[in-house]
């Protein structure tokens, strides 16, 4: 499942929530880390990033 965030250069960026391995705050916003040393910094605060990723990964109540 993909979640859209805004990168620090103000470009919308889709993130595959299942591939996220670590989330940490940085001075520019929040760094989202993936496997193999890849990362992305987004402008959204860490709490919002975690909530949106968590919401995406939760099973629906259908």
SULWOBEL-V420461 format. One record per run of one state. SS is the DSSP state (H for helix, E for strand, L for the rest). FROM is the first residue (numbers start at 0). TO is the last residue. If there is no record, write none. Layout:
SS & FROM & TO
SS & FROM & TO
This chain:
L & 0 & 0
E & 1 & 6
L & 7 & 10
E & 11 & 15
H & 16 & 18
E & 19 & 25
L & 26 & 27
E & 28 & 33
L & 34 & 37
E & 38 & 41
L & 42 & 44
H & 45 & 56
L & 57 & 61
